[in-house]
Amino acid sequence: MTSIPDIVGLVGAATILFAYLLLQIGRTDSNGFLYTIMNLVGSAMILFSLVFDFNLPSLFIEVAWIAISLIAIVRLLRRRFQGRCNHKD
């Protein structure tokens, strides 16, 4: 029987792959929130599964994926905030 952590990890991997599919078929933008959030959530789900079945290379890539996603989210929020500030003038 498949464990809960395995199911969570598989859903996370599917989320990342689905984000990539959406990008490739032109349904999302790599600079948008949807793509970035899907990558962040998917990586966090895989990271959760690694707590129960540790694998160092997978831990490394998932932590890096999360860090990159967080950097992208901060940049997107800054850009959005600056756009709102510029419109108030």
Order of alpha helices (4+ residues) and beta strands (2+ residues): alpha-alpha-alpha
